[in-house]
Amino acid sequence: MEISGKVAIVTGGASGLGRAIIEKLVSQGAKAAIFDLNEEAGSALAAELGDGVIYQSVNVADEASTQQGINNVMEAFGAIHICVNCAGIGPAAKTFGRKGPFPLDTFNLVINVNLVGTFNVLRLAAEQMAKNEPINEDGGRGVVINTASVAAYEGQIGQAAYSASKGGVVGMTLPIARDLSEYGIRVNTIVPGLINTPLFQGLPQESIDALSNTVLYPKRLGRPEEIAHLAASIVENDYINGECIRMDGGIRMQPR
C-alpha cells in the first residue's frame, strides 16, 4: 500500500513510538488522527504537523469514546486505511511480595488498556476499512499494526500484567489477520525491545548504559524512528501479514 494519500489512526500518538509513527506517515504524505488522552501534547503535535493531522481525545478502553473518535476521523477525512495501536501502560508489581498480592484492579487496568484497548480500536477501524474500495490489484483495503513487547516472550520480575497483555496482542494477531483477510485487511504486530521513549527519561546514565549492554548489537537503546521505519515498511509491503516482528537488537530479557 502506498502511504501517500492514505488516512491513518495512531493511538498513543502524542508521544513516544506513536508520535514517531505519526511523523513518519505524515512525512510520506498520509493524513493522520492522533488518538491520545494527553490533550496538550496531542493538540500541539497536530498543530505542528498541519491541516492533514487532527487530535482526538480517545480512551481506547472505552467503546463510546473510541467510536466517537472513529466517527470524527470519518467526518474529517472520509476513510481509514491504516490503524497503528501504540497506546499502553506498564505498572509493575510482583504476583506476591512484601506489599501483598498483585492488586487485581491494577492487573485488570493493564489488560483493559493494552489488550482490550488494542482490540477495541482495531475492530472499529476495520469496520470502516472494509468499506474502502480496493486500493490494489489484490483487493487490499487496509492494514492494522499493533504494538506488543519482548515482554510477551520474556517478561521480567514484576511484569505479570504487562506480559499477559502483550502476550495477548501477539496471540490475537494471526486469528484477527485470518478474520479480516476476506476484506483485504492485513494485521501485523511490532514487538519492540528497549526503545528510548519517555519511559526512560529520568533514569541515570549508568542505568541506561547497563540496559544498553544487554543488547547484542548495536549496544544501545532503540530509537522511536527505527520502529516508525518498520511500521512504514509494513504498510508498504502487502505480503507482510499475520506476523509478529521483533525489533530488539537481538536482546533476550533476563529475569530482572
Phi, psi and omega per residue, in radians:
M1 nan 2.264 3.030
E2 -1.282 2.390 -3.106
I3 -1.341 -0.654 -3.083
S4 -1.008 2.271 3.098
G5 1.485 -0.049 -3.134
K6 -1.610 2.915 -3.120
V7 -2.022 2.234 -3.092
A8 -2.093 2.528 2.910
I9 -1.925 2.324 3.058
V10 -2.255 2.042 3.082
T11 -1.457 2.619 -3.018
G12 1.110 0.498 -2.969
G13 -1.397 -0.047 -3.078
A14 -1.463 -0.244 -3.088
S15 -2.731 2.986 3.012
G16 1.005 -2.374 -3.099
L17 -1.081 -0.728 -3.117
G18 -1.053 -0.771 3.119
R19 -1.079 -0.786 -3.136
A20 -1.059 -0.663 -3.134
I21 -1.232 -0.742 3.064
I22 -0.985 -0.861 -3.100
E23 -1.073 -0.696 3.139
K24 -1.134 -0.842 -3.097
L25 -1.140 -0.730 3.137
V26 -1.150 -0.650 3.116
S27 -1.104 -0.385 3.132
Q28 -1.780 0.261 2.966
G29 1.736 0.134 3.116
A30 -1.459 2.715 2.854
K31 -1.636 2.706 -3.007
A32 -2.613 2.632 3.031
A33 -2.084 2.220 3.088
I34 -1.590 2.015 3.032
F35 -1.748 1.997 -3.074
D36 -2.855 2.713 3.081
L37 -1.607 -0.152 3.111
N38 -1.520 1.583 -3.021
E39 -1.119 -0.698 -3.106
E40 -1.089 -0.875 -3.115
A41 -1.213 -0.703 -3.127
G42 -1.140 -0.776 3.131
S43 -1.149 -0.691 3.131
A44 -1.119 -0.726 3.135
L45 -1.162 -0.730 3.112
A46 -1.057 -0.748 3.118
A47 -1.127 -0.656 -3.134
E48 -1.159 -0.667 -3.040
L49 -1.523 -0.238 2.991
G50 1.829 -2.997 -2.980
D51 -1.126 -0.385 -3.117
G52 -1.449 0.153 -3.115
V53 -2.269 2.323 3.075
I54 -2.167 2.678 3.053
Y55 -1.881 2.399 3.072
Q56 -2.262 2.222 3.059
S57 -1.360 1.817 -3.031
V58 -2.271 2.248 2.942
N59 -1.632 1.859 -2.996
V60 -1.096 -0.410 -3.117
A61 -1.490 -0.050 -3.111
D62 -1.906 2.149 -3.045
E63 -1.104 -0.812 -3.086
A64 -1.144 -0.733 3.132
S65 -1.084 -0.772 -3.125
T66 -1.190 -0.726 3.133
Q67 -1.090 -0.687 3.107
Q68 -1.125 -0.704 3.084
G69 -1.073 -0.770 3.108
I70 -1.065 -0.794 3.136
N71 -1.033 -0.714 -3.124
N72 -1.178 -0.626 3.077
V73 -1.127 -0.759 3.131
M74 -1.099 -0.675 3.116
E75 -1.171 -0.668 -3.097
A76 -1.327 -0.719 -2.959
F77 -2.110 -0.272 3.040
G78 1.477 -0.091 -3.119
A79 -2.906 2.876 2.984
I80 -2.346 2.198 3.141
H81 -2.018 -0.472 -3.026
I82 -2.311 2.305 3.057
C83 -2.261 2.078 3.132
V84 -2.078 2.112 -3.096
N85 -1.768 1.886 3.119
C86 -2.041 -0.258 -3.071
A87 -1.067 2.341 3.139
G88 -3.027 2.789 3.084
I89 -2.319 2.857 -3.064
G90 -2.644 0.838 3.076
P91 -1.077 2.495 -3.050
A92 -1.970 2.552 3.028
A93 -2.876 2.583 3.070
K94 -1.284 2.641 3.098
T95 -0.980 -0.700 2.955
F96 -2.601 2.345 -3.122
G97 -2.741 -2.807 -3.085
R98 -1.040 -0.502 -3.136
K99 -1.593 0.109 3.131
G100 1.730 -2.879 -3.138
P101 -1.193 2.717 3.042
F102 -0.937 2.174 -3.137
P103 -1.046 2.157 -3.064
L104 -1.122 -0.612 3.108
D105 -1.066 -0.678 3.115
T106 -1.181 -0.753 3.105
F107 -1.025 -0.838 -3.118
N108 -1.091 -0.675 -3.141
L109 -1.091 -0.777 3.141
V110 -1.092 -0.790 3.112
I111 -1.082 -0.725 -3.064
N112 -1.164 -0.727 -3.141
V113 -1.324 -0.905 -2.970
N114 -1.327 -0.689 -3.063
L115 -1.735 -1.018 -3.128
V116 -1.102 -0.720 3.131
G117 -1.065 -0.734 3.093
T118 -1.050 -0.831 -3.133
F119 -1.145 -0.700 -3.118
N120 -1.025 -0.839 -3.116
V121 -1.176 -0.797 -3.039
L122 -1.177 -0.605 -3.117
R123 -1.178 -0.669 3.141
L124 -1.324 -0.583 3.039
A125 -1.169 -0.709 -3.134
A126 -1.088 -0.604 3.105
E127 -1.011 -0.688 3.129
Q128 -1.377 -0.661 3.101
M129 -1.016 -0.665 -3.089
A130 -1.094 -0.328 3.132
K131 -1.482 -0.206 -3.112
N132 -1.156 2.577 2.915
E133 -1.221 2.529 3.106
P134 -0.947 2.419 -3.067
I135 -1.863 0.042 3.051
N136 -2.675 3.071 -3.043
E137 -1.219 -0.261 3.121
D138 -1.575 0.005 3.129
G139 1.476 0.343 -3.124
G140 -1.170 2.443 3.134
R141 -2.205 -0.316 -3.101
G142 -3.117 3.018 3.118
V143 -2.545 2.401 3.078
V144 -1.969 2.321 3.052
I145 -2.185 2.053 3.078
N146 -1.697 2.856 3.089
T147 -2.115 2.101 3.057
A148 -1.853 -2.385 3.134
S149 -2.975 2.694 3.033
V150 -1.080 -0.303 3.054
A151 -1.099 -0.316 3.051
A152 -1.093 -0.489 -3.109
Y153 -1.875 -0.630 -3.030
E154 -2.316 1.020 -3.135
G155 -1.092 2.440 -3.112
Q156 -1.582 3.038 3.089
I157 -0.972 2.291 3.134
G158 1.553 -0.007 -3.056
Q159 -1.860 0.460 -3.092
A160 -0.990 -0.841 -3.105
A161 -1.186 -0.835 -3.114
Y162 -1.073 -0.788 -3.135
S163 -1.139 -0.680 3.110
A164 -1.104 -0.732 -3.125
S165 -1.159 -0.749 -3.114
K166 -1.311 -0.566 3.023
G167 -1.100 -0.623 3.073
G168 -1.131 -0.680 3.100
V169 -1.105 -0.780 3.077
V170 -1.050 -0.806 -3.056
G171 -1.154 -0.510 -3.097
M172 -1.587 -0.086 -3.072
T173 -1.049 -0.919 -3.096
L174 -1.190 -0.791 3.104
P175 -1.018 -0.671 3.132
I176 -1.230 -0.678 3.064
A177 -1.031 -0.668 3.101
R178 -1.197 -0.750 3.127
D179 -1.016 -0.730 -2.984
L180 -1.661 -0.018 -3.069
S181 -1.085 -0.588 -3.099
E182 -1.175 -0.310 3.115
Y183 -1.710 0.017 -3.113
G184 1.274 0.555 3.118
I185 -1.935 2.106 3.119
R186 -1.567 2.640 3.138
V187 -2.376 2.157 3.116
N188 -2.416 2.840 3.126
T189 -2.288 2.287 3.004
I190 -1.583 2.363 -3.097
V191 -2.066 1.549 -3.065
P192 -1.336 2.713 2.955
G193 -1.653 -2.272 -3.121
L194 -1.509 1.811 -3.086
I195 -1.925 2.408 -3.052
N196 -1.352 1.372 3.109
T197 -1.834 3.103 3.109
P198 -0.970 -0.343 3.080
L199 -0.964 -0.550 -3.080
F200 -1.615 -0.126 3.138
Q201 -1.173 2.360 -3.117
G202 1.700 -0.256 3.055
L203 -1.245 2.477 3.057
P204 -1.121 2.660 -3.073
Q205 -1.041 -0.606 -3.140
E206 -1.126 -0.562 3.092
S207 -1.218 -0.734 3.104
I208 -1.119 -0.700 3.109
D209 -1.112 -0.711 3.132
A210 -1.119 -0.738 3.091
L211 -1.133 -0.727 -3.130
S212 -1.077 -0.610 -3.113
N213 -1.244 -0.220 3.087
T214 -1.462 -0.168 3.123
V215 -1.470 2.406 -3.128
L216 -1.087 -1.058 3.121
Y217 -2.920 2.377 -0.123
P218 -1.333 2.598 -3.030
K219 -1.412 1.322 3.130
R220 -2.810 2.936 2.978
L221 -1.235 2.599 3.045
G222 -1.223 2.815 -3.124
R223 -1.867 2.438 3.130
P224 -0.929 -0.630 -3.118
E225 -1.177 -0.392 3.067
E226 -1.250 -0.682 3.045
I227 -1.141 -0.709 3.126
A228 -1.080 -0.680 3.117
H229 -1.096 -0.714 3.098
L230 -1.137 -0.741 3.129
A231 -1.029 -0.773 3.124
A232 -1.110 -0.668 3.124
S233 -1.129 -0.674 3.100
I234 -1.119 -0.732 3.104
V235 -1.043 -0.757 -3.011
E236 -1.347 -0.457 -3.046
N237 -1.743 1.802 -3.031
D238 -1.238 -0.144 -3.130
Y239 -1.689 0.048 3.032
I240 -1.612 1.938 -3.081
N241 -2.651 2.426 3.101
G242 1.245 0.361 -3.028
E243 -1.870 2.591 2.948
C244 -2.001 1.968 -2.975
I245 -1.904 1.974 3.070
R246 -1.263 2.395 3.022
M247 -2.375 1.606 -2.875
D248 -2.574 0.186 -3.120
G249 1.130 0.301 3.124
G250 1.480 0.178 -3.095
I251 -1.180 2.538 2.931
R252 -2.229 1.956 -2.967
M253 -1.147 2.424 3.079
Q254 -1.573 2.943 -3.059
P255 -0.985 -0.567 3.119
R256 -2.542 nan nan
